[in-house]
Amino acid sequence: MVEIAATDATAASQADSLTSLLALARVATAGLGANPTNNGLKEVLHTAQIAQNRNRVVFNAALPWKSLLELLNGEGGGGDSSAESK
């Protein structure tokens, strides 16, 4: 994902803010239990990279194939699906 900012300074500020949010998300998810959904989220956060190139902020991350398939099939939401079957 790429964002084009008005100036190089704005892009630098936004990249710094996103880097801080990413670090916070990594810490917040460190204690999550091991299941496919949590593991997929941790993998995305682990592979995420934020960079600034002039007035552009670039965010890259790897989405595990299994997590993508679960999203497409409506699986792995982690919620209680018993209400759907009633």
N, CA, C and O of each residue as an XYZ file, in Angstrom:
344
protein
N       0.853     -1.150      0.000
C       0.000      0.000      0.000
C       0.907      1.223      0.000
O       1.928      1.247      0.687
N       0.534      2.226     -0.767
C       1.328      3.450     -0.881
C       0.429      4.645     -0.610
O      -0.698      4.724     -1.099
N       0.946      5.557      0.170
C       0.261      6.831      0.387
C       1.159      7.926     -0.153
O       2.367      7.914      0.084
N       0.587      8.861     -0.869
C       1.344      9.999     -1.375
C       0.954     11.204     -0.525
O      -0.201     11.630     -0.523
N       1.922     11.741      0.187
C       1.700     12.883      1.063
C       1.984     14.180      0.312
O       2.571     14.176     -0.770
N       1.559     15.273      0.904
C       1.757     16.583      0.266
C       3.229     16.982      0.215
O       3.669     17.619     -0.742
N       3.991     16.607      1.247
C       5.411     16.985      1.302
C       6.233     15.810      1.824
O       5.694     14.843      2.363
N       7.542     15.918      1.653
C       8.447     14.903      2.196
C       8.354     14.864      3.722
O       8.382     13.789      4.322
N       8.244     16.030      4.344
C       8.169     16.100      5.810
C       6.897     15.440      6.324
O       6.921     14.760      7.350
N       5.801     15.634      5.626
C       4.539     14.987      6.017
C       4.669     13.481      5.888
O       4.217     12.740      6.761
N       5.273     13.031      4.821
C       5.469     11.590      4.623
C       6.350     11.015      5.729
O       6.075      9.925      6.231
N       7.393     11.726      6.110
C       8.281     11.262      7.174
C       7.528     11.155      8.491
O       7.697     10.183      9.228
N       6.705     12.142      8.787
C       5.912     12.126     10.018
C       4.922     10.968     10.025
O       4.763     10.287     11.039
N       4.260     10.746      8.900
C       3.295      9.656      8.807
C       3.980      8.293      8.887
O       3.448      7.370      9.502
N       5.140      8.163      8.279
C       5.887      6.904      8.364
C       6.295      6.626      9.806
O       6.213      5.488     10.267
N       6.734      7.657     10.516
C       7.090      7.496     11.924
C       5.881      7.072     12.758
O       5.990      6.195     13.615
N       4.730      7.697     12.506
C       3.514      7.348     13.243
C       3.094      5.908     12.967
O       2.727      5.176     13.886
N       3.150      5.508     11.708
C       2.784      4.127     11.361
C       3.755      3.121     11.963
O       3.348      2.036     12.378
N       5.028      3.473     12.012
C       6.020      2.593     12.625
C       5.721      2.413     14.110
O       5.847      1.308     14.638
N       5.331      3.480     14.779
C       4.965      3.394     16.198
C       3.727      2.533     16.395
O       3.685      1.707     17.307
N       2.720      2.720     15.549
C       1.508      1.897     15.644
C       1.799      0.421     15.388
O       1.228     -0.454     16.039
N       2.677      0.153     14.450
C       3.060     -1.221     14.153
C       3.761     -1.853     15.356
O       3.488     -3.000     15.707
N       4.661     -1.103     15.981
C       5.363     -1.613     17.167
C       4.363     -1.889     18.296
O       4.479     -2.896     18.994
N       3.400     -1.014     18.471
C       2.368     -1.204     19.494
C       1.533     -2.444     19.198
O       1.237     -3.219     20.107
N       1.154     -2.641     17.950
C       0.371     -3.814     17.566
C       1.160     -5.100     17.793
O       0.596     -6.107     18.223
N       2.441     -5.073     17.513
C       3.278     -6.256     17.744
C       3.314     -6.613     19.227
O       3.200     -7.784     19.591
N       3.472     -5.604     20.080
C       3.499     -5.851     21.530
C       2.136     -6.345     22.010
O       2.055     -7.270     22.818
N       1.068     -5.725     21.512
C      -0.281     -6.085     21.945
C      -0.664     -7.506     21.554
O      -1.463     -8.140     22.244
N      -0.112     -8.012     20.469
C      -0.473     -9.357     20.008
C       0.491    -10.433     20.488
O       0.269    -11.618     20.236
N       1.548    -10.043     21.170
C       2.563    -11.012     21.601
C       1.976    -12.103     22.498
O       2.411    -13.252     22.429
N       1.008    -11.764     23.329
C       0.447    -12.731     24.261
C      -0.747    -13.513     23.743
O      -1.331    -14.300     24.489
N      -1.122    -13.321     22.498
C      -2.270    -14.056     21.956
C      -1.960    -15.541     21.872
O      -0.830    -15.939     21.589
N      -2.974    -16.352     22.120
C      -2.815    -17.800     22.037
C      -2.538    -18.253     20.620
O      -2.798    -17.543     19.648
N      -2.001    -19.464     20.535
C      -1.663    -20.024     19.220
C      -2.891    -20.674     18.597
O      -3.356    -21.715     19.060
N      -3.405    -20.059     17.557
C      -4.453    -20.646     16.714
C      -4.248    -20.060     15.317
O      -3.511    -19.086     15.163
N      -4.874    -20.624     14.322
C      -4.609    -20.158     12.951
C      -4.845    -18.657     12.733
O      -4.072    -18.004     12.032
N      -5.894    -18.121     13.321
C      -6.187    -16.700     13.129
C      -5.117    -15.833     13.768
O      -4.584    -14.920     13.136
N      -4.805    -16.124     15.027
C      -3.776    -15.340     15.720
C      -2.414    -15.502     15.073
O      -1.663    -14.534     14.953
N      -2.091    -16.705     14.659
C      -0.802    -16.937     14.008
C      -0.697    -16.153     12.708
O       0.363    -15.612     12.392
N      -1.787    -16.087     11.954
C      -1.796    -15.317     10.716
C      -1.588    -13.833     10.977
O      -0.835    -13.170     10.263
N      -2.263    -13.309     12.010
C      -2.108    -11.900     12.366
C      -0.666    -11.617     12.782
O      -0.071    -10.626     12.358
N      -0.117    -12.490     13.610
C       1.269    -12.297     14.052
C       2.239    -12.332     12.873
O       3.217    -11.586     12.853
N       1.974    -13.191     11.897
C       2.836    -13.275     10.716
C       2.773    -11.981      9.903
O       3.798    -11.482      9.437
N       1.565    -11.442      9.738
C       1.420    -10.177      9.014
C       2.185     -9.074      9.736
O       2.915     -8.308      9.106
N       2.023     -8.989     11.050
C       2.716     -7.950     11.809
C       4.229     -8.150     11.802
O       4.992     -7.184     11.760
N       4.653     -9.404     11.844
C       6.088     -9.705     11.839
C       6.743     -9.313     10.506
O       7.884     -8.850     10.488
N       6.037     -9.493      9.418
C       6.606     -9.211      8.099
C       6.365     -7.776      7.633
O       6.908     -7.354      6.612
N       5.555     -7.032      8.376
C       5.206     -5.670      7.967
C       6.434     -4.760      7.976
O       7.268     -4.809      8.880
N       6.510     -3.940      6.948
C       7.592     -2.964      6.817
C       6.999     -1.642      6.359
O       6.133     -1.602      5.486
N       7.473     -0.576      6.954
C       7.033      0.763      6.583
C       8.270      1.546      6.152
O       9.287      1.557      6.845
N       8.167      2.191      5.008
C       9.296      2.955      4.490
C       8.793      4.271      3.921
O       7.633      4.403      3.530
N       9.696      5.235      3.885
C       9.390      6.521      3.280
C      10.349      6.745      2.118
O      11.555      6.537      2.251
N       9.816      7.163      0.995
C      10.617      7.514     -0.164
C      10.082      8.843     -0.685
O       9.046      8.900     -1.349
N      10.802      9.889     -0.374
C      10.373     11.256     -0.694
C       9.021     11.538     -0.056
O       8.896     11.504      1.168
N       8.001     11.819     -0.877
C       6.686     12.127     -0.317
C       5.763     10.909     -0.281
O       4.544     11.048     -0.182
N       6.346      9.728     -0.363
C       5.549      8.498     -0.350
C       5.826      7.698      0.912
O       6.964      7.595      1.369
N       4.757      7.135      1.462
C       4.872      6.190      2.574
C       4.437      4.838      2.021
O       3.346      4.703      1.467
N       5.300      3.842      2.179
C       5.037      2.511      1.621
C       4.911      1.509      2.760
O       5.774      1.430      3.634
N       3.819      0.743      2.736
C       3.568     -0.300      3.731
C       3.498     -1.631      3.004
O       2.680     -1.812      2.102
N       4.361     -2.565      3.399
C       4.367     -3.911      2.820
C       4.248     -4.939      3.930
O       4.794     -4.754      5.018
N       3.534     -6.017      3.657
C       3.435     -7.134      4.603
C       3.033     -8.371      3.817
O       2.385     -8.288      2.773
N       3.433     -9.512      4.346
C       3.065    -10.785      3.722
C       1.801    -11.316      4.387
O       1.720    -11.390      5.614
N       0.835    -11.677      3.588
C      -0.386    -12.299      4.093
C      -0.266    -13.793      3.843
O      -0.212    -14.230      2.693
N      -0.224    -14.585      4.924
C      -0.100    -16.035      4.736
C      -1.225    -16.579      3.866
O      -2.380    -16.176      4.010
N      -0.892    -17.484      2.974
C      -1.845    -18.050      2.026
C      -3.043    -18.668      2.741
O      -4.184    -18.472      2.322
N      -2.791    -19.409      3.812
C      -3.876    -20.062      4.550
C      -4.826    -19.023      5.139
O      -6.042    -19.213      5.117
N      -4.286    -17.937      5.659
C      -5.131    -16.879      6.212
C      -5.990    -16.242      5.133
O      -7.158    -15.934      5.373
N      -5.434    -16.044      3.959
C      -6.195    -15.486      2.851
C      -7.348    -16.408      2.470
O      -8.468    -15.947      2.249
N      -7.076    -17.707      2.391
C      -8.137    -18.656      2.065
C      -9.232    -18.662      3.124
O     -10.415    -18.739      2.793
N      -8.845    -18.581      4.396
C      -9.835    -18.547      5.471
C     -10.705    -17.297      5.373
O     -11.915    -17.362      5.589
N     -10.090    -16.157      5.048
C     -10.861    -14.937      4.879
C     -11.854    -15.064      3.727
O     -13.012    -14.665      3.850
N     -11.402    -15.613      2.625
C     -12.263    -15.765      1.455
C     -13.417    -16.741      1.705
O     -14.505    -16.582      1.152
N     -13.165    -17.751      2.545
C     -14.189    -18.744      2.845
C     -15.023    -18.381      4.062
O     -15.919    -19.137      4.438
N     -14.752    -17.248      4.681
C     -15.508    -16.832      5.854
C     -15.155    -17.623      7.100
O     -15.954    -17.687      8.035
N     -13.978    -18.225      7.131
C     -13.543    -19.009      8.280
C     -12.543    -18.209      9.100
O     -12.060    -17.160      8.675
N     -12.247    -18.726     10.280
C     -11.165    -18.164     11.076
C     -11.460    -16.823     11.691
O     -10.534    -16.097     12.053
N     -12.743    -16.466     11.821
C     -13.082    -15.206     12.440
C     -12.849    -15.179     13.930
O     -12.756    -14.103     14.520
N     -12.755    -16.340     14.551
C     -12.503    -16.405     15.974
C     -13.736    -16.166     16.813
O     -13.684    -16.321     18.033
N     -14.853    -15.792     16.194
C     -16.078    -15.527     16.936
C     -16.901    -16.771     17.104
O     -16.556    -17.836     16.591
N     -18.000    -16.634     17.829
C     -18.911    -17.755     18.067
C     -19.889    -17.843     16.902
O     -20.708    -16.947     16.700
N     -19.798    -18.913     16.147
C     -20.666    -19.063     14.982
C     -21.938    -19.820     15.300
O     -22.711    -20.123     14.391
N     -22.179    -20.135     16.572
C     -23.367    -20.915     16.921
C     -24.643    -20.151     16.626
O     -25.677    -20.764     16.361
N     -24.596    -18.811     16.665
C     -25.786    -18.019     16.385
C     -26.200    -18.160     14.930
O     -27.384    -18.032     14.617
N     -25.262    -18.419     14.039
C     -25.576    -18.570     12.621
C     -26.340    -19.849     12.350
O     -27.130    -19.908     11.408
N     -26.118    -20.882     13.162
C     -26.743    -22.159     12.891
C     -28.124    -22.278     13.486
O     -28.795    -23.287     13.267
N     -28.578    -21.282     14.234
C     -29.902    -21.325     14.870
C     -30.965    -20.798     13.973
O     -32.135    -20.764     14.356
